[in-house]
Amino acid sequence: MKLSSKELKRQARQTLTGQYGLPMEAFVISQFLTAAAYLPFQLFFQNNPDHTQMVLSLLASLIISLLSAVMNCGLLSIHLNLARGKEAKLTDLFRYFTIRPDYPILAGLLLMGILFLLTLPAFLCTGIAFGADTALWYFLAAVIWIVTLFPLCYVNLSYGLLYYLLIEHPDGELRDMFRTSRCLMHGNKGRLLYITFSFAGMYFLCLLSLGIGFLWIVPYMTQTKTVFYRNIIQEI
């Protein structure tokens, strides 16, 4: 039975009651480490970087993003263990650096490749618009970007459960995980989209709190998505 968004959130809150500290701490550490890794490149390349520096900065961003994907698997495993009533530890955040780190890295590369191909026409049109500097090209670039949002959203929703599957099936084939995510999300993309947008009001309040509220909202949202995943695989 497909659980409603309200019920998914209720179960997420129930799981986090008395256990909020661990996922919150894991989230803070993951964000801090990612930001700390980016910081040297941002400081070094901030003043009129040349082409070589820009390429190095992009490569650094790519590598950091892929390493963050490995850490994200650890974060999701914490939420899964909490949801299933199993023991969860802060060290789980780093466990996938020793358990097939190539899995989330390759998955991240493939997802980036797909998203890059989808946005390539929009980027090319934007480049032409800056070169031509005419209203017509700027208008065309804006239209192409708006149209591109739809396939981007579709792809992100289709592979919304990918990293959960990587955690659950560490010995499976990567292409099978992509296929399974698409199959599981068939008929459920609208549900996930609705759940995501249902947090919009909370995100706005977080901005008013200068971002402090994200310490509570992000773990809550991740736990809700974890409950959604368990419901999709008919675990609950």
Salt bridges, closest charged atoms under 4 A:
GLU7 OE2 - ARG10 NH2 2.80
ASP92 OD1 - LYS89 NZ 3.65
ASP102 OD2 - ARG100 NH2 3.39
GLU168 OE2 - ARG84 NH2 2.49
GLU173 OE1 - ARG175 NH1 3.91
ASP176 OD1 - ARG179 NH1 2.59
GLU235 OE2 - ARG84 NE 2.89
GLU235 OE2 - ARG230 NE 2.44
